[in-house]
Amino acid sequence: KDGEVTPEMLDQLSKESFPPCMQQLHHNLKTNHHLKHNGRMQYGLFLKGIGLSMNDAIRFWKTEFCKQMDGDKWDKQYLYNIRHNYGHEGKRANYTPYSCSKICSMTPGPGESNGCPFRHTDASVLRQRLQGMSLNREGIDTIVEFSKKGHPQLACGKYFDMVHNQDIGFTPNHPNHYFDESRNVLN
Ligand code: SF4
């Protein structure tokens, strides 16, 4: 899988097949040219999981961050961490992408965009976002209800079914699981 996905494909893939937690991180990175540590971990490991190679990950993060910072400074502050996530530094461990339950357990602090939108986003804001995507009213009600009752993965599964125009009752337990299932449906 390594190298299957390149930075040039991410805008399109995020629209088609990223779960909302990763769409949110991609969007914020592209808008602010920065993500805080937890967001970089959550998104960086997800990207590794969908097949972005280490060299492409370095190119992707550096290009975005360097829209507002110096390249040398970026190398000093951020390069190690990306190499580390790919097992090329430190203990050379193979770090795995975060599961839904891990993401749901990490409440984002001020200015952070990690976390799960079905767990950490206020119901009225969530509803507004879903309305902005022109999903139907009944579906939005179901998603918001699941989210309010503390069932983020059921909310996410309903969202998945709606954006893929199907009704198979899919429930993700991992953002990479969501992505793979989406590619299966679309290809
Ligand atoms: Fe991401 Fe999982 Fe939340 Fe869906 S339920 S948005 S895949 S963390």
Backbone and ligand atoms as CSV (ligand in chain L), in Angstrom:
chain,resi,resn,atom,element,x,y,z
A,1,LYS,N,N,0.826,-1.219,0.000
A,1,LYS,CA,C,0.000,0.000,0.000
A,1,LYS,C,C,0.858,1.267,0.000
A,2,ASP,N,N,2.082,1.149,0.575
A,2,ASP,CA,C,2.935,2.331,0.709
A,2,ASP,C,C,3.179,2.983,-0.657
A,3,GLY,N,N,2.878,4.272,-0.775
A,3,GLY,CA,C,3.111,4.973,-2.030
A,3,GLY,C,C,1.897,4.981,-2.951
A,4,GLU,N,N,0.824,4.313,-2.536
A,4,GLU,CA,C,-0.378,4.232,-3.370
A,4,GLU,C,C,-1.075,5.598,-3.491
A,5,VAL,N,N,-0.911,6.406,-2.441
A,5,VAL,CA,C,-1.560,7.721,-2.405
A,5,VAL,C,C,-0.484,8.804,-2.414
A,6,THR,N,N,-0.685,9.866,-3.214
A,6,THR,CA,C,0.282,10.967,-3.247
A,6,THR,C,C,-0.389,12.244,-2.712
A,7,PRO,N,N,0.408,13.258,-2.337
A,7,PRO,CA,C,-0.180,14.494,-1.810
A,7,PRO,C,C,-1.161,15.138,-2.796
A,8,GLU,N,N,-0.890,14.983,-4.080
A,8,GLU,CA,C,-1.753,15.604,-5.101
A,8,GLU,C,C,-3.157,15.000,-5.103
A,9,MET,N,N,-3.307,13.799,-4.563
A,9,MET,CA,C,-4.618,13.134,-4.578
A,9,MET,C,C,-5.480,13.484,-3.359
A,10,LEU,N,N,-4.885,14.154,-2.367
A,10,LEU,CA,C,-5.581,14.264,-1.073
A,10,LEU,C,C,-6.823,15.161,-1.085
A,11,ASP,N,N,-6.794,16.262,-1.863
A,11,ASP,CA,C,-7.989,17.129,-1.890
A,11,ASP,C,C,-9.207,16.339,-2.379
A,12,GLN,N,N,-8.989,15.591,-3.454
A,12,GLN,CA,C,-10.086,14.819,-4.042
A,12,GLN,C,C,-10.515,13.670,-3.117
A,13,LEU,N,N,-9.516,12.948,-2.608
A,13,LEU,CA,C,-9.837,11.814,-1.728
A,13,LEU,C,C,-10.564,12.276,-0.475
A,14,SER,N,N,-10.183,13.444,0.039
A,14,SER,CA,C,-10.825,13.896,1.284
A,14,SER,C,C,-12.306,14.155,1.030
A,15,LYS,N,N,-12.625,14.688,-0.149
A,15,LYS,CA,C,-14.044,14.924,-0.471
A,15,LYS,C,C,-14.788,13.603,-0.652
A,16,GLU,N,N,-14.139,12.661,-1.303
A,16,GLU,CA,C,-14.841,11.421,-1.649
A,16,GLU,C,C,-14.901,10.412,-0.508
A,17,SER,N,N,-13.792,10.250,0.208
A,17,SER,CA,C,-13.673,9.054,1.055
A,17,SER,C,C,-13.137,9.253,2.465
A,18,PHE,N,N,-12.821,10.494,2.854
A,18,PHE,CA,C,-12.339,10.674,4.235
A,18,PHE,C,C,-13.523,10.743,5.190
A,19,PRO,N,N,-13.402,10.148,6.375
A,19,PRO,CA,C,-14.437,10.377,7.389
A,19,PRO,C,C,-14.347,11.829,7.872
A,20,PRO,N,N,-15.431,12.342,8.462
A,20,PRO,CA,C,-15.454,13.749,8.860
A,20,PRO,C,C,-14.294,14.178,9.770
A,21,CYS,N,N,-13.813,13.278,10.639
A,21,CYS,CA,C,-12.691,13.648,11.524
A,21,CYS,C,C,-11.462,14.011,10.705
A,22,MET,N,N,-11.254,13.347,9.576
A,22,MET,CA,C,-10.064,13.602,8.757
A,22,MET,C,C,-10.317,14.723,7.744
A,23,GLN,N,N,-11.567,14.830,7.275
A,23,GLN,CA,C,-11.911,15.981,6.414
A,23,GLN,C,C,-11.628,17.270,7.160
A,24,GLN,N,N,-12.007,17.278,8.426
A,24,GLN,CA,C,-11.840,18.462,9.272
A,24,GLN,C,C,-10.354,18.828,9.413
A,25,LEU,N,N,-9.514,17.825,9.638
A,25,LEU,CA,C,-8.076,18.093,9.786
A,25,LEU,C,C,-7.473,18.541,8.454
A,26,HIS,N,N,-7.876,17.886,7.373
A,26,HIS,CA,C,-7.340,18.275,6.063
A,26,HIS,C,C,-7.723,19.721,5.750
A,27,HIS,N,N,-8.981,20.029,5.987
A,27,HIS,CA,C,-9.466,21.383,5.703
A,27,HIS,C,C,-8.718,22.421,6.550
A,28,ASN,N,N,-8.559,22.142,7.828
A,28,ASN,CA,C,-7.888,23.121,8.696
A,28,ASN,C,C,-6.413,23.275,8.357
A,29,LEU,N,N,-5.775,22.186,7.999
A,29,LEU,CA,C,-4.373,22.276,7.589
A,29,LEU,C,C,-4.244,23.141,6.333
A,30,LYS,N,N,-5.125,22.908,5.365
A,30,LYS,CA,C,-5.065,23.666,4.107
A,30,LYS,C,C,-5.426,25.134,4.309
A,31,THR,N,N,-6.289,25.409,5.293
A,31,THR,CA,C,-6.716,26.783,5.527
A,31,THR,C,C,-5.703,27.551,6.369
A,32,ASN,N,N,-5.206,26.905,7.437
A,32,ASN,CA,C,-4.328,27.628,8.384
A,32,ASN,C,C,-2.842,27.346,8.163
A,33,HIS,N,N,-2.532,26.376,7.326
A,33,HIS,CA,C,-1.137,25.961,7.083
A,33,HIS,C,C,-0.457,25.554,8.377
A,34,HIS,N,N,-1.234,25.021,9.272
A,34,HIS,CA,C,-0.705,24.574,10.558
A,34,HIS,C,C,-1.704,23.617,11.209
A,35,LEU,N,N,-1.187,22.654,11.970
A,35,LEU,CA,C,-2.034,21.849,12.868
A,35,LEU,C,C,-1.235,21.634,14.139
A,36,LYS,N,N,-1.927,21.627,15.268
A,36,LYS,CA,C,-1.233,21.351,16.531
A,36,LYS,C,C,-0.884,19.861,16.637
A,37,HIS,N,N,-0.087,19.538,17.644
A,37,HIS,CA,C,0.485,18.198,17.772
A,37,HIS,C,C,-0.530,17.044,17.634
A,38,ASN,N,N,-1.611,17.087,18.412
A,38,ASN,CA,C,-2.563,15.965,18.374
A,38,ASN,C,C,-3.208,15.812,16.993
A,39,GLY,N,N,-3.453,16.927,16.351
A,39,GLY,CA,C,-4.008,16.894,14.999
A,39,GLY,C,C,-3.000,16.317,14.013
A,40,ARG,N,N,-1.740,16.695,14.167
A,40,ARG,CA,C,-0.704,16.159,13.262
A,40,ARG,C,C,-0.566,14.650,13.441
A,41,MET,N,N,-0.665,14.197,14.688
A,41,MET,CA,C,-0.574,12.751,14.947
A,41,MET,C,C,-1.780,12.030,14.344
A,42,GLN,N,N,-2.979,12.528,14.666
A,42,GLN,CA,C,-4.202,11.871,14.188
A,42,GLN,C,C,-4.228,11.816,12.659
A,43,TYR,N,N,-3.924,12.938,12.024
A,43,TYR,CA,C,-4.009,12.991,10.559
A,43,TYR,C,C,-2.803,12.303,9.906
A,44,GLY,N,N,-1.612,12.536,10.466
A,44,GLY,CA,C,-0.396,11.976,9.866
A,44,GLY,C,C,-0.414,10.453,9.844
A,45,LEU,N,N,-0.875,9.851,10.938
A,45,LEU,CA,C,-0.897,8.381,10.980
A,45,LEU,C,C,-2.005,7.820,10.081
A,46,PHE,N,N,-3.117,8.543,9.997
A,46,PHE,CA,C,-4.183,8.139,9.062
A,46,PHE,C,C,-3.638,8.124,7.629
A,47,LEU,N,N,-2.905,9.187,7.267
A,47,LEU,CA,C,-2.363,9.285,5.904
A,47,LEU,C,C,-1.370,8.157,5.630
A,48,LYS,N,N,-0.578,7.839,6.651
A,48,LYS,CA,C,0.336,6.710,6.498
A,48,LYS,C,C,-0.484,5.444,6.213
A,49,GLY,N,N,-1.591,5.288,6.956
A,49,GLY,CA,C,-2.447,4.100,6.811
A,49,GLY,C,C,-3.101,3.975,5.440
A,50,ILE,N,N,-3.389,5.118,4.790
A,50,ILE,CA,C,-4.023,5.007,3.463
A,50,ILE,C,C,-2.981,4.881,2.351
A,51,GLY,N,N,-1.701,4.943,2.714
A,51,GLY,CA,C,-0.664,4.654,1.713
A,51,GLY,C,C,0.195,5.830,1.279
A,52,LEU,N,N,0.232,6.903,2.083
A,52,LEU,CA,C,1.141,8.017,1.768
A,52,LEU,C,C,2.541,7.627,2.260
A,53,SER,N,N,3.515,7.614,1.364
A,53,SER,CA,C,4.871,7.197,1.759
A,53,SER,C,C,5.507,8.250,2.663
A,54,MET,N,N,6.582,7.879,3.336
A,54,MET,CA,C,7.233,8.850,4.235
A,54,MET,C,C,7.733,10.070,3.455
A,55,ASN,N,N,8.361,9.848,2.323
A,55,ASN,CA,C,8.892,10.997,1.580
A,55,ASN,C,C,7.767,11.907,1.085
A,56,ASP,N,N,6.654,11.313,0.676
A,56,ASP,CA,C,5.517,12.142,0.265
A,56,ASP,C,C,4.899,12.859,1.461
A,57,ALA,N,N,4.908,12.193,2.626
A,57,ALA,CA,C,4.369,12.853,3.828
A,57,ALA,C,C,5.223,14.076,4.162
A,58,ILE,N,N,6.536,13.938,4.065
A,58,ILE,CA,C,7.421,15.070,4.346
A,58,ILE,C,C,7.135,16.204,3.367
A,59,ARG,N,N,7.006,15.847,2.097
A,59,ARG,CA,C,6.729,16.862,1.069
A,59,ARG,C,C,5.384,17.551,1.332
A,60,PHE,N,N,4.383,16.767,1.674
A,60,PHE,CA,C,3.046,17.314,1.907
A,60,PHE,C,C,3.021,18.283,3.095
A,61,TRP,N,N,3.531,17.836,4.249
A,61,TRP,CA,C,3.478,18.670,5.449
A,61,TRP,C,C,4.375,19.900,5.303
A,62,LYS,N,N,5.533,19.691,4.711
A,62,LYS,CA,C,6.458,20.817,4.572
A,62,LYS,C,C,5.871,21.882,3.641
A,63,THR,N,N,5.299,21.451,2.526
A,63,THR,CA,C,4.707,22.415,1.584
A,63,THR,C,C,3.619,23.238,2.275
A,64,GLU,N,N,2.745,22.563,3.026
A,64,GLU,CA,C,1.653,23.303,3.693
A,64,GLU,C,C,2.181,24.256,4.754
A,65,PHE,N,N,3.001,23.757,5.667
A,65,PHE,CA,C,3.492,24.597,6.761
A,65,PHE,C,C,4.349,25.754,6.236
A,66,CYS,N,N,5.093,25.501,5.152
A,66,CYS,CA,C,6.027,26.525,4.670
A,66,CYS,C,C,5.336,27.616,3.860
A,67,LYS,N,N,3.999,27.535,3.772
A,67,LYS,CA,C,3.273,28.677,3.225
A,67,LYS,C,C,3.297,29.812,4.243
A,68,GLN,N,N,3.665,29.497,5.472
A,68,GLN,CA,C,3.760,30.575,6.471
A,68,GLN,C,C,4.966,30.425,7.400
A,69,MET,N,N,5.905,29.550,7.062
A,69,MET,CA,C,7.132,29.502,7.871
A,69,MET,C,C,8.323,29.099,7.019
A,70,ASP,N,N,9.490,29.318,7.567
A,70,ASP,CA,C,10.731,29.081,6.872
A,70,ASP,C,C,11.062,27.575,6.810
A,71,GLY,N,N,11.590,27.114,5.691
A,71,GLY,CA,C,11.888,25.696,5.487
A,71,GLY,C,C,12.868,25.119,6.506
A,72,ASP,N,N,13.913,25.874,6.848
A,72,ASP,CA,C,14.911,25.369,7.811
A,72,ASP,C,C,14.293,25.184,9.183
A,73,LYS,N,N,13.449,26.142,9.537
A,73,LYS,CA,C,12.785,26.070,10.836
A,73,LYS,C,C,11.865,24.839,10.871
A,74,TRP,N,N,11.175,24.600,9.766
A,74,TRP,CA,C,10.297,23.437,9.681
A,74,TRP,C,C,11.106,22.152,9.865
A,75,ASP,N,N,12.244,22.070,9.157
A,75,ASP,CA,C,13.093,20.871,9.272
A,75,ASP,C,C,13.459,20.617,10.731
A,76,LYS,N,N,13.805,21.689,11.448
A,76,LYS,CA,C,14.228,21.533,12.844
A,76,LYS,C,C,13.073,21.118,13.747
A,77,GLN,N,N,11.894,21.687,13.489
A,77,GLN,CA,C,10.780,21.443,14.419
A,77,GLN,C,C,9.924,20.226,14.098
A,78,TYR,N,N,9.777,19.899,12.825
A,78,TYR,CA,C,8.746,18.912,12.475
A,78,TYR,C,C,9.224,17.655,11.748
A,79,LEU,N,N,10.383,17.710,11.143
A,79,LEU,CA,C,10.840,16.579,10.335
A,79,LEU,C,C,10.995,15.296,11.157
A,80,TYR,N,N,11.604,15.451,12.328
A,80,TYR,CA,C,11.854,14.293,13.190
A,80,TYR,C,C,10.559,13.528,13.462
A,81,ASN,N,N,9.515,14.291,13.777
A,81,ASN,CA,C,8.250,13.670,14.152
A,81,ASN,C,C,7.643,12.826,13.038
A,82,ILE,N,N,7.744,13.305,11.826
A,82,ILE,CA,C,7.189,12.535,10.703
A,82,ILE,C,C,8.018,11.265,10.502
A,83,ARG,N,N,9.338,11.403,10.534
A,83,ARG,CA,C,10.208,10.225,10.381
A,83,ARG,C,C,9.937,9.223,11.512
A,84,HIS,N,N,9.682,9.768,12.700
A,84,HIS,CA,C,9.388,8.958,13.874
A,84,HIS,C,C,8.105,8.154,13.663
A,85,ASN,N,N,7.060,8.820,13.163
A,85,ASN,CA,C,5.781,8.136,12.907
A,85,ASN,C,C,5.936,6.992,11.916
A,86,TYR,N,N,6.895,7.111,11.019
A,86,TYR,CA,C,7.124,6.057,10.030
A,86,TYR,C,C,8.181,5.058,10.515
A,87,GLY,N,N,8.566,5.179,11.790
A,87,GLY,CA,C,9.497,4.210,12.350
A,87,GLY,C,C,10.948,4.412,11.945
A,88,HIS,N,N,11.288,5.628,11.502
A,88,HIS,CA,C,12.669,5.867,11.088
A,88,HIS,C,C,13.498,6.604,12.128
A,89,GLU,N,N,12.947,6.855,13.289
A,89,GLU,CA,C,13.682,7.542,14.353
A,89,GLU,C,C,13.315,6.885,15.675
A,90,GLY,N,N,14.057,7.213,16.717
A,90,GLY,CA,C,13.735,6.742,18.064
A,90,GLY,C,C,13.786,5.229,18.149
A,91,LYS,N,N,12.724,4.657,18.726
A,91,LYS,CA,C,12.712,3.212,18.946
A,91,LYS,C,C,12.416,2.425,17.671
A,92,ARG,N,N,12.208,3.148,16.604
A,92,ARG,CA,C,11.894,2.526,15.305
A,92,ARG,C,C,10.653,1.637,15.398
A,93,ALA,N,N,9.731,2.058,16.244
A,93,ALA,CA,C,8.492,1.290,16.388
A,93,ALA,C,C,7.596,1.583,15.191
A,94,ASN,N,N,6.686,0.660,14.917
A,94,ASN,CA,C,5.745,0.886,13.827
A,94,ASN,C,C,4.457,1.466,14.415
A,95,TYR,N,N,4.290,2.778,14.297
A,95,TYR,CA,C,3.132,3.428,14.911
A,95,TYR,C,C,1.900,3.242,14.051
A,96,THR,N,N,0.810,2.837,14.713
A,96,THR,CA,C,-0.411,2.562,13.954
A,96,THR,C,C,-1.386,3.734,14.048
A,97,PRO,N,N,-2.185,3.928,12.996
A,97,PRO,CA,C,-3.187,4.991,12.998
A,97,PRO,C,C,-4.185,4.819,14.150
A,98,TYR,N,N,-4.696,5.940,14.644
A,98,TYR,CA,C,-5.634,5.934,15.785
A,98,TYR,C,C,-6.992,5.346,15.404
A,99,SER,N,N,-7.560,4.578,16.333
A,99,SER,CA,C,-8.916,4.040,16.145
A,99,SER,C,C,-9.954,5.098,16.524
A,100,CYS,N,N,-11.222,4.814,16.213
A,100,CYS,CA,C,-12.305,5.740,16.597
A,100,CYS,C,C,-12.341,5.923,18.106
A,101,SER,N,N,-12.184,4.841,18.875
A,101,SER,CA,C,-12.317,5.017,20.332
A,101,SER,C,C,-11.169,5.847,20.881
A,102,LYS,N,N,-9.988,5.701,20.306
A,102,LYS,CA,C,-8.875,6.548,20.763
A,102,LYS,C,C,-9.140,8.023,20.408
A,103,ILE,N,N,-9.580,8.253,19.178
A,103,ILE,CA,C,-9.858,9.635,18.746
A,103,ILE,C,C,-10.969,10.246,19.610
A,104,CYS,N,N,-11.989,9.438,19.904
A,104,CYS,CA,C,-13.104,9.936,20.721
A,104,CYS,C,C,-12.661,10.231,22.146
A,105,SER,N,N,-11.618,9.553,22.610
A,105,SER,CA,C,-11.173,9.767,23.988
A,105,SER,C,C,-10.256,10.983,24.120
A,106,MET,N,N,-9.829,11.549,22.991
A,106,MET,CA,C,-8.898,12.689,23.050
A,106,MET,C,C,-9.631,14.001,22.777
A,107,THR,N,N,-10.186,14.577,23.830
A,107,THR,CA,C,-10.953,15.818,23.670
A,107,THR,C,C,-10.042,16.948,23.207
A,108,PRO,N,N,-10.385,17.589,22.074
A,108,PRO,CA,C,-9.517,18.671,21.592
A,108,PRO,C,C,-9.552,19.902,22.500
A,109,GLY,N,N,-8.414,20.499,22.709
A,109,GLY,CA,C,-8.331,21.729,23.495
A,109,GLY,C,C,-8.547,22.944,22.600
A,110,PRO,N,N,-8.411,24.159,23.153
A,110,PRO,CA,C,-8.614,25.376,22.357
A,110,PRO,C,C,-7.664,25.416,21.157
A,111,GLY,N,N,-8.215,25.750,20.004
A,111,GLY,CA,C,-7.390,25.870,18.801
A,111,GLY,C,C,-6.980,24.536,18.186
A,112,GLU,N,N,-7.472,23.436,18.740
A,112,GLU,CA,C,-7.122,22.126,18.182
A,112,GLU,C,C,-8.258,21.598,17.306
A,113,SER,N,N,-7.907,20.861,16.252
A,113,SER,CA,C,-8.962,20.336,15.391
A,113,SER,C,C,-8.921,18.819,15.288
A,114,ASN,N,N,-8.240,18.178,16.231
A,114,ASN,CA,C,-8.313,16.718,16.287
A,114,ASN,C,C,-9.660,16.327,16.911
A,115,GLY,N,N,-9.876,15.031,17.094
A,115,GLY,CA,C,-11.119,14.572,17.709
A,115,GLY,C,C,-12.118,14.096,16.670
A,116,CYS,N,N,-13.294,13.700,17.166
A,116,CYS,CA,C,-14.359,13.172,16.315
A,116,CYS,C,C,-15.521,14.171,16.291
A,117,PRO,N,N,-15.913,14.641,15.115
A,117,PRO,CA,C,-17.010,15.614,15.040
A,117,PRO,C,C,-18.316,15.093,15.634
A,118,PHE,N,N,-18.497,13.753,15.650
A,118,PHE,CA,C,-19.736,13.201,16.214
A,118,PHE,C,C,-19.646,13.026,17.727
A,119,ARG,N,N,-18.465,13.301,18.263
A,119,ARG,CA,C,-18.269,13.183,19.708
A,119,ARG,C,C,-17.978,14.545,20.334
A,120,HIS,N,N,-17.249,15.386,19.610
A,120,HIS,CA,C,-16.746,16.617,20.219
A,120,HIS,C,C,-17.361,17.907,19.671
A,121,THR,N,N,-18.217,17.783,18.661
A,121,THR,CA,C,-18.804,19.009,18.101
A,121,THR,C,C,-20.200,19.214,18.684
A,122,ASP,N,N,-20.461,20.417,19.077
A,122,ASP,CA,C,-21.752,20.795,19.630
A,122,ASP,C,C,-22.881,20.447,18.632
A,123,ALA,N,N,-24.009,19.922,19.159
A,123,ALA,CA,C,-25.079,19.423,18.281
A,123,ALA,C,C,-25.561,20.460,17.268
A,124,SER,N,N,-25.693,21.716,17.701
A,124,SER,CA,C,-26.222,22.718,16.761
A,124,SER,C,C,-25.202,23.018,15.650
A,125,VAL,N,N,-23.926,23.007,15.993
A,125,VAL,CA,C,-22.885,23.244,14.977
A,125,VAL,C,C,-22.827,22.054,14.014
A,126,LEU,N,N,-22.942,20.853,14.592
A,126,LEU,CA,C,-22.939,19.643,13.764
A,126,LEU,C,C,-24.103,19.687,12.771
A,127,ARG,N,N,-25.288,20.033,13.267
A,127,ARG,CA,C,-26.475,20.101,12.404
A,127,ARG,C,C,-26.255,21.097,11.263
A,128,GLN,N,N,-25.701,22.243,11.609
A,128,GLN,CA,C,-25.443,23.276,10.602
A,128,GLN,C,C,-24.504,22.772,9.509
A,129,ARG,N,N,-23.452,22.079,9.939
A,129,ARG,CA,C,-22.485,21.561,8.966
A,129,ARG,C,C,-23.127,20.545,8.034
A,130,LEU,N,N,-23.960,19.679,8.619
A,130,LEU,CA,C,-24.604,18.644,7.803
A,130,LEU,C,C,-25.598,19.277,6.837
A,131,GLN,N,N,-26.279,20.317,7.291
A,131,GLN,CA,C,-27.227,21.020,6.414
A,131,GLN,C,C,-26.471,21.652,5.248
A,132,GLY,N,N,-25.279,22.171,5.551
A,132,GLY,CA,C,-24.451,22.782,4.510
A,132,GLY,C,C,-24.038,21.782,3.433
A,133,MET,N,N,-24.137,20.498,3.744
A,133,MET,CA,C,-23.765,19.478,2.758
A,133,MET,C,C,-24.989,18.972,2.011
A,134,SER,N,N,-26.105,19.630,2.202
A,134,SER,CA,C,-27.404,19.279,1.606
A,134,SER,C,C,-27.805,17.818,1.808
A,135,LEU,N,N,-27.570,17.292,2.985
A,135,LEU,CA,C,-28.092,15.959,3.307
A,135,LEU,C,C,-29.560,16.121,3.687
A,136,ASN,N,N,-30.343,15.039,3.550
A,136,ASN,CA,C,-31.769,15.211,3.840
A,136,ASN,C,C,-32.052,15.314,5.348
A,137,ARG,N,N,-33.150,15.968,5.627
A,137,ARG,CA,C,-33.530,16.341,6.981
A,137,ARG,C,C,-33.608,15.138,7.939
A,138,GLU,N,N,-34.255,14.082,7.451
A,138,GLU,CA,C,-34.446,12.901,8.282
A,138,GLU,C,C,-33.100,12.268,8.665
A,139,GLY,N,N,-32.222,12.191,7.683
A,139,GLY,CA,C,-30.891,11.628,7.927
A,139,GLY,C,C,-30.114,12.474,8.922
A,140,ILE,N,N,-30.198,13.784,8.757
A,140,ILE,CA,C,-29.492,14.693,9.676
A,140,ILE,C,C,-30.009,14.492,11.104
A,141,ASP,N,N,-31.341,14.368,11.234
A,141,ASP,CA,C,-31.915,14.150,12.575
A,141,ASP,C,C,-31.350,12.880,13.205
A,142,THR,N,N,-31.276,11.815,12.411
A,142,THR,CA,C,-30.752,10.542,12.935
A,142,THR,C,C,-29.307,10.704,13.393
A,143,ILE,N,N,-28.488,11.335,12.550
A,143,ILE,CA,C,-27.068,11.513,12.887
A,143,ILE,C,C,-26.925,12.329,14.179
A,144,VAL,N,N,-27.642,13.435,14.258
A,144,VAL,CA,C,-27.514,14.309,15.428
A,144,VAL,C,C,-28.002,13.591,16.698
A,145,GLU,N,N,-29.070,12.796,16.551
A,145,GLU,CA,C,-29.571,12.031,17.710
A,145,GLU,C,C,-28.528,11.026,18.211
A,146,PHE,N,N,-27.944,10.261,17.290
A,146,PHE,CA,C,-26.898,9.302,17.681
A,146,PHE,C,C,-25.768,10.032,18.389
A,147,SER,N,N,-25.378,11.154,17.818
A,147,SER,CA,C,-24.264,11.916,18.373
A,147,SER,C,C,-24.595,12.404,19.791
A,148,LYS,N,N,-25.809,12.944,19.958
A,148,LYS,CA,C,-26.213,13.460,21.277
A,148,LYS,C,C,-26.278,12.356,22.317
A,149,LYS,N,N,-26.679,11.148,21.873
A,149,LYS,CA,C,-26.825,10.042,22.824
A,149,LYS,C,C,-25.501,9.345,23.114
A,150,GLY,N,N,-24.422,9.851,22.537
A,150,GLY,CA,C,-23.104,9.271,22.834
A,150,GLY,C,C,-22.761,8.061,21.988
A,151,HIS,N,N,-23.281,8.021,20.732
A,151,HIS,CA,C,-22.941,6.927,19.822
A,151,HIS,C,C,-22.287,7.483,18.554
A,152,PRO,N,N,-21.073,8.009,18.669
A,152,PRO,CA,C,-20.444,8.660,17.506
A,152,PRO,C,C,-20.256,7.729,16.312
A,153,GLN,N,N,-19.942,6.458,16.572
A,153,GLN,CA,C,-19.688,5.562,15.439
A,153,GLN,C,C,-20.973,5.223,14.680
A,154,LEU,N,N,-22.092,5.148,15.412
A,154,LEU,CA,C,-23.374,4.931,14.720
A,154,LEU,C,C,-23.724,6.164,13.887
A,155,ALA,N,N,-23.440,7.355,14.456
A,155,ALA,CA,C,-23.682,8.600,13.705
A,155,ALA,C,C,-22.829,8.598,12.448
A,156,CYS,N,N,-21.590,8.182,12.579
A,156,CYS,CA,C,-20.660,8.173,11.452
A,156,CYS,C,C,-21.103,7.153,10.388
A,157,GLY,N,N,-21.609,6.011,10.853
A,157,GLY,CA,C,-22.082,4.990,9.919
A,157,GLY,C,C,-23.275,5.490,9.114
A,158,LYS,N,N,-24.177,6.184,9.785
A,158,LYS,CA,C,-25.344,6.744,9.085
A,158,LYS,C,C,-24.877,7.793,8.059
A,159,TYR,N,N,-23.915,8.609,8.484
A,159,TYR,CA,C,-23.339,9.619,7.582
A,159,TYR,C,C,-22.729,8.919,6.352
A,160,PHE,N,N,-21.971,7.868,6.607
A,160,PHE,CA,C,-21.340,7.100,5.522
A,160,PHE,C,C,-22.393,6.630,4.523
A,161,ASP,N,N,-23.447,5.991,5.045
A,161,ASP,CA,C,-24.504,5.476,4.167
A,161,ASP,C,C,-25.110,6.600,3.333
A,162,MET,N,N,-25.329,7.750,3.969
A,162,MET,CA,C,-25.973,8.849,3.235
A,162,MET,C,C,-25.078,9.392,2.129
A,163,VAL,N,N,-23.784,9.618,2.439
A,163,VAL,CA,C,-22.939,10.212,1.393
A,163,VAL,C,C,-22.560,9.198,0.312
A,164,HIS,N,N,-22.749,7.924,0.588
A,164,HIS,CA,C,-22.478,6.925,-0.441
A,164,HIS,C,C,-23.773,6.392,-1.068
A,165,ASN,N,N,-24.875,7.046,-0.765
A,165,ASN,CA,C,-26.184,6.649,-1.322
A,165,ASN,C,C,-26.489,5.175,-1.159
A,166,GLN,N,N,-26.354,4.695,0.035
A,166,GLN,CA,C,-26.669,3.283,0.270
A,166,GLN,C,C,-27.242,3.142,1.679
A,167,ASP,N,N,-27.662,1.937,2.009
A,167,ASP,CA,C,-28.229,1.724,3.324
A,167,ASP,C,C,-27.841,0.337,3.815
A,168,ILE,N,N,-26.550,0.149,4.059
A,168,ILE,CA,C,-26.110,-1.180,4.490
A,168,ILE,C,C,-25.853,-1.248,5.990
A,169,GLY,N,N,-26.058,-0.105,6.658
A,169,GLY,CA,C,-25.850,-0.100,8.100
A,169,GLY,C,C,-24.391,-0.276,8.480
A,170,PHE,N,N,-23.496,0.340,7.710
A,170,PHE,CA,C,-22.065,0.275,7.998
A,170,PHE,C,C,-21.739,1.059,9.266
A,171,THR,N,N,-20.918,0.480,10.143
A,171,THR,CA,C,-20.454,1.206,11.334
A,171,THR,C,C,-18.933,1.113,11.418
A,172,PRO,N,N,-18.234,2.238,11.287
A,172,PRO,CA,C,-16.768,2.180,11.329
A,172,PRO,C,C,-16.257,2.041,12.757
A,173,ASN,N,N,-15.138,1.353,12.921
A,173,ASN,CA,C,-14.486,1.381,14.232
A,173,ASN,C,C,-13.105,2.023,14.110
A,174,HIS,N,N,-12.784,2.421,12.874
A,174,HIS,CA,C,-11.476,3.008,12.609
A,174,HIS,C,C,-11.582,3.912,11.374
A,175,PRO,N,N,-10.990,5.104,11.423
A,175,PRO,CA,C,-11.064,5.977,10.238
A,175,PRO,C,C,-10.500,5.318,8.981
A,176,ASN,N,N,-9.494,4.473,9.125
A,176,ASN,CA,C,-8.937,3.796,7.949
A,176,ASN,C,C,-9.886,2.723,7.420
A,177,HIS,N,N,-10.691,2.172,8.307
A,177,HIS,CA,C,-11.741,1.229,7.955
A,177,HIS,C,C,-12.806,1.970,7.132
A,178,TYR,N,N,-13.175,3.149,7.579
A,178,TYR,CA,C,-14.113,4.004,6.852
A,178,TYR,C,C,-13.577,4.270,5.445
A,179,PHE,N,N,-12.317,4.662,5.358
A,179,PHE,CA,C,-11.710,4.990,4.070
A,179,PHE,C,C,-11.726,3.781,3.123
A,180,ASP,N,N,-11.269,2.635,3.638
A,180,ASP,CA,C,-11.204,1.431,2.790
A,180,ASP,C,C,-12.588,1.034,2.290
A,181,GLU,N,N,-13.567,1.105,3.191
A,181,GLU,CA,C,-14.939,0.751,2.807
A,181,GLU,C,C,-15.451,1.717,1.724
A,182,SER,N,N,-15.124,2.988,1.873
A,182,SER,CA,C,-15.547,3.975,0.887
A,182,SER,C,C,-14.926,3.681,-0.477
A,183,ARG,N,N,-13.630,3.357,-0.490
A,183,ARG,CA,C,-12.975,3.049,-1.779
A,183,ARG,C,C,-13.622,1.813,-2.407
A,184,ASN,N,N,-13.981,0.835,-1.570
A,184,ASN,CA,C,-14.658,-0.365,-2.082
A,184,ASN,C,C,-15.969,-0.012,-2.748
A,185,VAL,N,N,-16.737,0.855,-2.078
A,185,VAL,CA,C,-18.048,1.215,-2.615
A,185,VAL,C,C,-17.891,2.001,-3.921
A,186,LEU,N,N,-16.913,2.910,-3.960
A,186,LEU,CA,C,-16.803,3.810,-5.112
A,186,LEU,C,C,-16.083,3.195,-6.318
A,187,ASN,N,N,-15.273,2.167,-6.077
A,187,ASN,CA,C,-14.499,1.630,-7.213
A,187,ASN,C,C,-15.181,0.449,-7.913
L,1,SF4,FE1,FE,-13.685,9.545,12.564
L,1,SF4,FE2,FE,-14.480,7.350,13.821
L,1,SF4,FE3,FE,-15.520,9.747,14.452
L,1,SF4,FE4,FE,-16.131,8.567,12.147
L,1,SF4,S1,S,-16.635,7.813,14.231
L,1,SF4,S2,S,-15.602,10.727,12.407
L,1,SF4,S3,S,-14.208,7.585,11.605
L,1,SF4,S4,S,-13.416,9.081,14.731
